[in-house]
């Protein structure tokens, strides 16, 4: 029986037998696609959707694969992109005199308790070792680096100190999404700076900004630098670096006239209007919220949120539409939840914006805690364009919880036009007046945050005892030149800064920013290879010459796979090589090579002698 089957088995293709066809490796010192693991599909029958997120393109282009939710394996092409980006970061960190370190991914929970951040760590991966010692997988390393530097540095003479690392970080993200943009494991660059005074620390902060600007400029992709909220990092100064992208989770606002750029999260809930005349607030309406003759009627909306403890409900009334002097039709408005949260925080209320049905949560908490001595609380907020009701509508809430008005801790902020203070509960709409210069108009952009700089001050050094001895004269202001400088020394906590760049996030953001209907389209600084040489059949020897011609001046790879020219060109477009050199009909006809650069819209024929200059000129623009 076996002997009779052998001829049949021999005629079956190897894959039908569960066998693999061995690749023929051509090892001659040249970078060849045949020697490189690039699991792409060439020209896919499925068209590329320009609206898809970068993760789909990175998978199809053979850069990565998902291992688990929010966790990815980088394949050889993806790792080359990451390595290129890390080398770019190393270059600009070197311009700051920063030393590279590698801190452990394990961090002590005790340190995080000491810094006061463990209680905020709902997204921390925590565990205990066999001795029951509590650890966590570090999402960031402020505690560890502060302790390390504090133990090794005692004198101001060792400062300024600038150290950075590029390492894996971990966050137990509740909803991993958009591939590398929001994952549970990610690569970050963290630069930590230490100075002996606030004045010196601010000099360092400015120096880091120069280095970051140089780094982002080298990518040659437009970006915005926005003032930002420090959040739970602490500190008093913070900036973000953003790519404008429809996939972004942040909203960055910039002015058409001045250099005012900020993250929408900075909204404090107060109006900041240069012109205090009533017309600057809501043209066409009076303070009684009634329509003026010839003017439309305002439609009012209500937005709600509940506190983390469930005891407080916050309601915000805002105009669904408002008029601007430069608009003929009413402008639709939406609530800025960051503004309402800022107002609530100032009132001592910690809002939980993640609750989808806040009223149900509040009602349930109040009814289940009737015996509590803590009275349920209601805070009503009114946007400056909404007139406060004479009798705030509490009856609906009282009925839900079966309480009398006297049983509820009720307060309202009834600030409206005509008072010295005003509330602004709405998001910026394109065309709104800039509050800084009063001459420009504002534009809001969805954006992806790529880098973030924080001036931390002594937020960590004080609680973790990272101090240095400093001459008193260095901490004092300008003194009389005839007076003798003080020789006494003081022990002071170090002034710190933290400056991050999301490495894996940037890979996805750049891919999203530059991709088109043909595939990915990398900038030179991050491209896995700068140039790919694509030969037709029978032109392999010429392709080797072309490769050798370019290899000394560019990062080049040779696509020597036994595939058709159209298949390989489709694959090259999908992968996103900045420059493609085609060895095909032109060479057979008149010994010319076709040079393509999709991003610059270039397709030209050059001779072998002209090739190097032509390619160098294109790469210089990328």
For each residue, the residues with C-beta under 8 A, 3 or more apart:
1: 4 5
2: 5 6
3: 6
4: 1 7
5: 1 2 8 9
6: 2 3 9 10
7: 4 10 11
8: 5 11 12
9: 5 6 12 17
10: 6 7
11: 7 8
12: 8 9 16 17
13: 16 17
14: 17 19 20 21
15: 18 19 20 21
16: 12 13
17: 9 12 13 14
18: 15
19: 14 15
20: 14 15
21: 14 15
22:
23: 34
24: 34
25: 34 35
26: 32 34 35 560
27: 35
28:
29:
30: 544 547 548 551 558
31: 35 36 529 556 557 558
32: 26 35 36 557 558 559 560
33: 36 38 532 557 558 559 560 561
34: 23 24 25 26 560 561
35: 25 26 27 31 32
36: 31 32 33 76 77 557
37: 75 76
38: 33 62 75 76 77 571 575
39: 62 75
40: 60 61 62 571 574 575
41: 44 60 574
42: 563 567 568 570 571 574
43: 566 567 570 571
44: 41 47 48 60 574
45:
46:
47: 44 517
48: 44 52 57 60 517 518 519 574
49: 52 56
50: 515 516 517
51:
52: 48 49 56 57
53: 56 57 178 179 181 247 508 512
54: 57 58 178 179 180 181 247 508 509 511 512 515 520
55: 58 59 64 178 179 180 181 508
56: 49 52 53 59 60
57: 48 52 53 54 60 61 511 515 519 520 574
58: 54 55 61 63 64 78 179 180 507 508 511 520
59: 55 56 63 64 65 66
60: 40 41 44 48 56 57 519 574
61: 40 57 58 77 519 520 574 575 576
62: 38 39 40 75 77 575
63: 58 59 74 75 77 78 81 507 528
64: 55 58 59 72 73 74 75 78 179 180
65: 59 72 73 75
66: 59 69 71 72 73 179
67: 71 72 73
68: 71 184
69: 66 176 184
70: 173 176 182 183 184 185
71: 66 67 68 183 184 185
72: 64 65 66 67 179 180 183 185 504
73: 64 65 66 67
74: 63 64 78 79 82
75: 37 38 39 62 63 64 65 78 79
76: 36 37 38 79 80
77: 36 38 61 62 63 80 81 528 575
78: 58 63 64 74 75 81 82 507 528
79: 74 75 76 82 83
80: 76 77 83 84 528 529
81: 63 77 78 84 85 507 522 526 527 528
82: 74 78 79 85 86 187 503 504 507
83: 79 80 86 87
84: 80 81 87 88 525 526 527 528
85: 81 82 88 89 503 506 507 525 526
86: 82 83 89 90 166 189 503
87: 83 84 90 91
88: 84 85 91 92 215 218 219 525 526
89: 85 86 92 93 166 189 215 501 503
90: 86 87 93 94 100
91: 87 88 94 95 215
92: 88 89 95 96 211 212 214 215 218
93: 89 90 96 98 100 162 164 189 191 211
94: 90 91 97 98
95: 91 92 211 214
96: 92 93 162 191 207 208 211
97: 94 162
98: 93 94 162 163 164 191
99: 162 163 164
100: 90 93 163 164 165 166
101: 145 163 164 165
102: 165 167
103: 138 141 144 145 148 165 167
104: 107 138 144
105: 137 138 167 168 169 170
106: 135 136 137 138
107: 104 111 112 135 136 137 138 141 143 144
108: 111 112 134 135 136 143 144
109: 112 113 118 126 134 135 136
110: 113 114 134
111: 107 108 114 115 143 144 147 464
112: 107 108 109 115 117 118 121 124 136 143
113: 109 110 116 118
114: 110 111 143 463 464
115: 111 112 118 142 143 460 463 464
116: 113 119 463
117: 112 120 121 143 232
118: 109 112 113 115 121 124
119: 116
120: 117 232
121: 112 117 118 124 126 136
122: 172
123: 139 171 172 173 174
124: 112 118 121 136 137 139 171 172
125: 136 137 170 171 172
126: 109 121 134 135 136
127: 134 135 136 137
128: 132 133 134 135
129: 132 133 135
130:
131:
132: 128 129
133: 128 129
134: 108 109 110 126 127 128
135: 106 107 108 109 126 127 128 129
136: 106 107 108 109 112 121 124 125 126 127
137: 105 106 107 124 125 127 170
138: 103 104 105 106 107 141 144 169 170
139: 123 124 169 170 171
140: 169 188 190 498 500
141: 103 107 138 144 145 165 167 190 192
142: 115 145 146 192 233 456 460 496 498
143: 107 108 111 112 114 115 117 146 147 460 464
144: 103 104 107 108 111 138 141 147 148
145: 101 103 141 142 148 149 163 190 192
146: 142 143 149 150 192 460 461 464 466 496
147: 111 143 144 150 151 464 466
148: 103 144 145 151 152
149: 145 146 152 153 161 163 192 194 466 494
150: 146 147 153 461 464 465 466 467 494
151: 147 148
152: 148 149
153: 149 150 158 159 161 194 466 468 494
154: 158 468 469
155: 158 468 469
156: 159 196 468 469 470 471 474
157:
158: 153 154 155 161 468
159: 153 156 194 195 196 200 468 494
160: 193 194 195 200 204
161: 149 153 158 193 194
162: 93 96 97 98 99 191 192 193 194 204
163: 98 99 100 101 145 149 191 192
164: 93 98 99 100 101 189 190 191 192
165: 100 101 102 103 141 189 190
166: 86 89 100 187 188 189 503
167: 102 103 105 141 187 188 190
168: 105 185 186 187
169: 105 138 139 140 185 186 187 188
170: 105 125 137 138 139 184 185
171: 123 124 125 139 183 184 186
172: 122 123 124 125 184
173: 70 123 176 182 183 184
174: 123
175: 182
176: 69 70 173 182 183 184
177: 181 182
178: 53 54 55 181 182 247 508
179: 53 54 55 58 64 66 72 183 508
180: 54 55 58 64 72 183 186 504 505 507 508
181: 53 54 55 177 178 247 249 448 505 508 509
182: 70 173 175 176 177 178 249
183: 70 71 72 171 173 176 179 180 186 504
184: 68 69 70 71 170 171 172 173 176
185: 70 71 72 168 169 170
186: 168 169 171 180 183 502 503 504 505
187: 82 166 167 168 169 502 503 504
188: 140 166 167 169 500 501 502 503
189: 86 89 93 164 165 166 500 501 503
190: 140 141 145 164 165 167 498 499 500
191: 93 96 98 162 163 164 208 497 498 499 500
192: 141 142 145 146 149 162 163 164 496 497 498 499
193: 160 161 162 201 204 205 208 496 497 498 499
194: 149 153 159 160 161 162 461 466 494 495 496
195: 159 160 200 201 203 204 494 495 496 497
196: 156 159 200 468 470 474 475 492 494 495
197: 200 201 470 474 475 492 495
198: 201 202 457 495
199: 202 203
200: 159 160 195 196 197 203 204 495
201: 193 195 197 198 204 205 455 457 495 496 497
202: 198 199 205 206 237 455
203: 195 199 200 206 207
204: 160 162 193 195 200 201 207 208 497
205: 193 201 202 208 209 237 453 455 497
206: 202 203 209 210
207: 96 203 204 210 211
208: 96 191 193 204 205 211 212 453 497 499
209: 205 206 212 213 225 239 453
210: 206 207 213 214
211: 92 93 95 96 207 208 214 215
212: 92 208 209 215 216 241 451 453 499 501
213: 209 210 216 217 225
214: 92 95 210 211 217 218
215: 88 89 91 92 211 212 218 219 501
216: 212 213 219 221 223 241 450 451
217: 213 214 220
218: 88 92 214 215 525
219: 88 215 216 223 510 523 525 526
220: 217 523 524 525 621 622
221: 216 243 510 513 514 523
222: 243 244
223: 216 219 241 242 243 244 450
224: 241 242 244 252 254 261 445 447
225: 209 213 239 240 241 242 261
226: 239 240 241 242 252 253 254 261 262 263 447
227: 238 239 261 262 263 266
228: 238 239 240 262 263 265 266 452
229: 238 263 265 266
230: 233 234 235 236 237 238 454
231:
232: 117 120
233: 142 230 238 454 456 459 498
234: 230 454 456 457 459 460
235: 230 238 454 455 456 457 459 498
236: 230 455 457
237: 202 205 230 454 455
238: 227 228 229 230 233 235 452 453 454 455
239: 209 225 226 227 228 452 453
240: 225 226 228 250 252 263 449 451 452 453
241: 212 216 223 224 225 226 449 450 451 452 501
242: 223 224 225 226 248 250 252 445 447 448 449 450
243: 221 222 223 248 447 448 450 509 510 512 513
244: 222 223 224 248 252 445 446 447
245: 248 446 447 448 509 512 513
246: 446
247: 53 54 178 181 446 448 512
248: 242 243 244 245 251 445 446 447 448 449
249: 181 182 446 448 449
250: 240 242 263 264 265 446 447 448 449
251: 248 263 264 427 444 445 446 447
252: 224 226 240 242 244 261 262 263 264 444 445 447
253: 226 261 262 263 264 428 442 443 444 445
254: 224 226 260 261 442 443 445
255: 258 259 260 261 434 436 437 440 441 442
256: 434 440 441 442 443
257: 434 437 439 440 441
258: 255 434 436 437 439 440
259: 255
260: 254 255 434 435 436 437 440
261: 224 225 226 227 252 253 254 255
262: 226 227 228 252 253 266
263: 226 227 228 229 240 250 251 252 253 266
264: 250 251 252 253 267 336 338 427 428 444
265: 228 229 250 338
266: 227 228 229 262 263 338
267: 264 336 338 339 342 424
268: 339 342 343
269: 339 340 342 343 346 381 423 424 425
270: 421 422 423 424
271: 281 384 422 423 424 435
272: 424 435
273: 276 280 281 422 433 435
274: 280 433 435 436 437 438
275: 279 280 433 438
276: 273 280
277: 280
278: 281 282 287 417 418
279: 275 283 325
280: 273 274 275 276 277 433
281: 271 273 278 384 385 417 422
282: 278 285 298 319 322 323 384 385 417
283: 279 323 324 325
284: 292 294 295 296 323
285: 282 289 290 291 292 295 298 323 385
286: 289 290 292
287: 278 387 416 417 418
288: 387
289: 285 286 298 300 386 387
290: 285 286
291: 285 295 296 297 298
292: 284 285 286 295
293:
294: 284
295: 284 285 291 292 323
296: 284 291 321 323 330
297: 291
298: 282 285 289 291 319 320 321 322 385 386
299: 319 320 321
300: 289 317 318 319 320 386
301: 317 318 319 320 335
302: 315 316 317 318
303: 315 316 318 335 337 340 425
304: 313 314 315 316 358 359
305: 313 314 337 340 341 344 351 352 353 355 358
306: 310 312 313 314 351 352 355 358 359 361 362 365
307: 310 311 312 313 314 344 349 350 351 352 377
308: 350 351 352
309: 312 350 365
310: 306 307 361 362 364 365 366
311: 307 362 365 366 369 374 376 377
312: 306 307 309 349 362 376 377 378 379
313: 304 305 306 307 358 359 362 376 377 378 379 397
314: 304 305 306 307 340 344 349 351 378 379 380 381
315: 302 303 304 378 379 380 381
316: 302 303 304 335 340 380 381 382 383 425
317: 300 301 302 380 381 382 383 386 425
318: 300 301 302 303 333 335 383 385 386 425 426
319: 282 298 299 300 301 322 333 383 385 386 426
320: 298 299 300 301 332 333
321: 296 298 299 330 331 332 333
322: 282 298 319 330 331 333 385 426
323: 282 283 284 285 295 296 327 330 331
324: 283 327 331 431 432
325: 279 283
326: 431 441
327: 323 324 330 331 431
328:
329:
330: 296 321 322 323 327
331: 321 322 323 324 327 429 431
332: 320 321 429
333: 318 319 320 321 322 426 427 429
334: 426 427
335: 301 303 316 318 339 340 425 426 427
336: 264 267 339 340 424 425 426 427 428
337: 303 305 340 341 353
338: 264 265 266 267 341 342
339: 267 268 269 335 336 342 343 424 425 426
340: 269 303 305 314 316 335 336 337 343 344 351 381 425
341: 305 337 338 344 345 351 353
342: 267 268 269 338 339 345 346
343: 268 269 339 340 346 347 381 413 423
344: 305 307 314 340 341 347 349 350 351 379
345: 341 342 348 349 350 351
346: 269 342 343
347: 343 344 379 411
348: 345
349: 307 312 314 344 345 377 379
350: 307 308 309 344 345
351: 305 306 307 308 314 340 341 344 345
352: 305 306 307 308 355
353: 305 337 341
354:
355: 305 306 352 358 361
356:
357: 360 361
358: 304 305 306 313 355 361 362
359: 304 306 313 362 363 400
360: 357 363 364
361: 306 310 355 357 358 364 365
362: 306 310 311 312 313 358 359 365 366 376
363: 359 360 366 367 400 401
364: 310 360 361 367 368
365: 306 309 310 311 361 362 368 369 376
366: 310 311 362 363 369 370 376 401 403
367: 363 364 370 401 402
368: 364 365
369: 311 365 366 372 374
370: 366 367
371:
372: 369
373:
374: 311 369
375: 407 408 409
376: 311 312 313 362 365 366 401 403 407 408 409
377: 307 311 312 313 349 408 409 410 411
378: 312 313 314 315 394 397 408 409 410 411
379: 312 313 314 315 344 347 349 411 412 413
380: 314 315 316 317 392 410 411 412 413
381: 269 314 315 316 317 340 343 412 413 423 425
382: 316 317 386 387 388 412 413 414 415 416 423 425
383: 316 317 318 319 386 423 424 425 426
384: 271 281 282 415 416 417 422 423 424
385: 281 282 285 298 318 319 322 416 417
386: 289 298 300 317 318 319 382 383 416
387: 287 288 289 382 416
388: 382 392 412 414 416
389: 392 393
390:
391:
392: 380 388 389 410 412
393: 389 396
394: 378 397 398 405 408 410
395: 398 399
396: 393 399 400
397: 313 378 394 400 401 408
398: 394 395 401 402 403 404 405 408
399: 395 396 402
400: 359 363 396 397
401: 363 366 367 376 397 398
402: 367 398 399
403: 366 376 398 407 408
404: 398 407 408
405: 394 398 408 410
406:
407: 375 376 403 404
408: 375 376 377 378 394 397 398 403 404 405
409: 375 376 377 378
410: 377 378 380 392 394 405
411: 347 377 378 379 380
412: 379 380 381 382 388 392
413: 343 379 380 381 382 423
414: 382 388
415: 382 384 419 421 422 423
416: 287 382 384 385 386 387 388 419 422
417: 278 281 282 287 384 385 422
418: 278 287
419: 415 416 422
420:
421: 270 415
422: 270 271 273 281 384 415 416 417 419
423: 269 270 271 343 381 382 383 384 413 415
424: 267 269 270 271 272 336 339 383 384
425: 269 303 316 317 318 335 336 339 340 381 382 383
426: 318 319 322 333 334 335 336 339 383 429
427: 251 264 333 334 335 336 444
428: 253 264 336 432 442 444
429: 331 332 333 426 432 444
430: 441 442 443 444
431: 324 326 327 331 441 442 443
432: 324 428 429 441 442
433: 273 274 275 280 438 440 441 442
434: 255 256 257 258 260 437 438 439 440 441 442
435: 260 271 272 273 274 438
436: 255 258 260 274
437: 255 257 258 260 274 434 440
438: 274 275 433 434 435
439: 257 258 434
440: 255 256 257 258 260 433 434 437
441: 255 256 257 326 430 431 432 433 434
442: 253 254 255 256 428 430 431 432 433 434
443: 253 254 256 430 431
444: 251 252 253 264 427 428 429 430
445: 224 242 244 248 251 252 253 254
446: 244 245 246 247 248 249 250 251
447: 224 226 242 243 244 245 248 250 251 252
448: 181 242 243 245 247 248 249 250 505 509 512
449: 240 241 242 248 249 250 452 502 505
450: 216 223 241 242 243 501 502 505 506 509
451: 212 216 240 241 499 500 501 502
452: 228 238 239 240 241 449 499 500
453: 205 208 209 212 238 239 240 497 498 499 500
454: 230 233 234 235 237 238 497 498 499
455: 201 202 205 235 236 237 238 497
456: 142 233 234 235 459 460 495 496 497 498
457: 198 201 234 235 236 495 496
458: 461 462 493 494 495 496
459: 233 234 235 456 462 463 496
460: 115 142 143 146 234 456 463 464 466 496
461: 146 150 194 458 464 465 466 467 493 494 495 496
462: 458 459 465 493
463: 114 115 116 459 460
464: 111 114 115 143 146 147 150 460 461
465: 150 461 462
466: 146 147 149 150 153 194 460 461 493 494 496
467: 150 461 491 492 493 494
468: 153 154 155 156 158 159 196 491 492 494
469: 154 155 156 489 490 491
470: 156 196 197 474 475 489 490 491 492
471: 156 474 475 485 486 487 488 489
472: 475 476 486 487 488 489 490
473: 476 479 485 486 487
474: 156 196 197 470 471
475: 196 197 470 471 472 490 492
476: 472 473 479 486
477:
478:
479: 473 476 483 485
480: 483
481:
482:
483: 479 480
484:
485: 471 473 479
486: 471 472 473 476
487: 471 472 473
488: 471 472
489: 469 470 471 472
490: 469 470 472 475
491: 467 468 469 470
492: 196 197 467 468 470 475
493: 458 461 462 466 467
494: 149 150 153 159 194 195 196 458 461 466 467 468
495: 194 195 196 197 198 200 201 456 457 458 461
496: 142 146 192 193 194 195 201 456 457 458 459 460 461 466
497: 191 192 193 195 201 204 205 208 453 454 455 456
498: 140 142 190 191 192 193 233 235 453 454 456
499: 190 191 192 193 208 212 451 452 453 454
500: 140 188 189 190 191 451 452 453
501: 89 188 189 212 215 241 450 451 506
502: 186 187 188 449 450 451 505 506
503: 82 85 86 89 166 186 187 188 189 506 507
504: 72 82 180 183 186 187 507 508
505: 180 181 186 448 449 450 502 508 509
506: 85 450 501 502 503 509 510
507: 58 63 78 81 82 85 180 503 504 510 511 526
508: 53 54 55 58 178 179 180 181 504 505 511 512
509: 54 181 243 245 448 450 505 506 512 513
510: 219 221 243 506 507 513 514 522 523 526
511: 54 57 58 507 508 514 515 520 522 576
512: 53 54 243 245 247 448 508 509 515
513: 221 243 245 509 510
514: 221 510 511 520 521 522 523 576 599
515: 50 54 57 511 512 519 520 521 576
516: 50 519 521 598
517: 47 48 50
518: 48 521 573 574 598
519: 48 57 60 61 515 516 573 574 575 576
520: 54 57 58 61 511 514 515 574 575 576
521: 514 515 516 518 576 578 598 599
522: 81 510 511 514 526 527 528 576 577 578
523: 219 220 221 510 514 526 527 578 622
524: 220 527 530 578 619 622
525: 84 85 88 218 219 220
526: 81 84 85 88 219 507 510 522 523
527: 81 84 522 523 524 530 555 576 577 578
528: 63 77 78 80 81 84 522 575 577
529: 31 80 532 555 556 557 577
530: 524 527 554 555 556 577 578 579 619
531: 550 554 555 556 557 577 578 579 580 581 615 619
532: 33 529 556 557 558 559 572 575 577 579 580 581
533: 543 546 547 550 556 557 558 559 581 583
534: 559 565 568 569 572 580 581 582 583 584
535: 539 540 542 543 546 558 559 560 583 584
536: 539 565 583 584 585
537: 565
538:
539: 535 536 542 543 583 584 587 588
540: 535 543 544 560
541: 544 545
542: 535 539 545 546 583 587
543: 533 535 539 540 546 547 558 560 583
544: 30 540 541 547 548 558
545: 541 542 548 549 608
546: 533 535 542 543 549 550 581 583 593 608 611
547: 30 533 543 544 550 551 556 558
548: 30 544 545 551
549: 545 546 608 611 612
550: 531 533 546 547 553 554 556 581 611 612 615
551: 30 547 548 554 556
552:
553: 550 612 615 616
554: 530 531 550 551 579 615 616 619
555: 527 529 530 531
556: 31 529 530 531 532 533 547 550 551
557: 31 32 33 36 529 531 532 533 577
558: 30 31 32 33 532 533 535 543 544 547
559: 32 33 532 533 534 535 568 571 572
560: 26 32 33 34 535 540 543
561: 33 34 568
562:
563: 42 567 568 571
564: 567 568
565: 534 536 537 568 569 582 584
566: 43 569 570
567: 42 43 563 564 570 571
568: 42 534 559 561 563 564 565 571 572
569: 534 565 566 572 573 580 582
570: 42 43 566 567 573 574
571: 38 40 42 43 559 563 567 568 574 575
572: 532 534 559 568 569 575 577 580
573: 518 519 569 570 576 580 598
574: 40 41 42 44 48 57 60 61 518 519 520 570 571
575: 38 40 61 62 77 519 520 528 532 571 572
576: 61 511 514 515 519 520 521 522 527 573
577: 522 527 528 529 530 531 532 557 572 580
578: 521 522 523 524 527 530 531 597 599 618 619 622
579: 530 531 532 554 595 596 597 615 618 619
580: 531 532 534 569 572 573 577 595 596 597 598
581: 531 532 533 534 546 550 593 594 595 596 611 615
582: 534 565 569 586 593 594 595 596
583: 533 534 535 536 539 542 543 546 587 593
584: 534 535 536 539 565 587 588 594
585: 536 588 589
586: 582 589 590 591 592 593 594 605
587: 539 542 583 584 591 592 593
588: 539 584 585
589: 585 586 592
590: 586
591: 586 587 607 608
592: 586 587 589 605 606 607
593: 546 581 582 583 586 587 605 606 607 608 611
594: 581 582 584 586 603 604 605
595: 579 580 581 582 602 603 604 605 606 611 614 615 618
596: 579 580 581 582 602 603
597: 578 579 580 600 601 602 603 618 622
598: 516 518 521 573 580 601
599: 514 521 578 622
600: 597 618 621 622
601: 597 598
602: 595 596 597 618
603: 594 595 596 597
604: 594 595 614
605: 586 592 593 594 595
606: 592 593 595 610 611 614
607: 591 592 593 610 611
608: 545 546 549 591 593 611
609:
610: 606 607 613 614
611: 546 549 550 581 593 595 606 607 608 614 615
612: 549 550 553 615 616
613: 610 616 617
614: 595 604 606 610 611 617 618
615: 531 550 553 554 579 581 595 611 612 618 619
616: 553 554 612 613 619 620
617: 613 614 620 621
618: 578 579 595 597 600 602 614 615 621 622
619: 524 530 531 554 578 579 615 616 622
620: 616 617
621: 220 600 617 618
622: 220 523 524 578 597 599 600 618 619
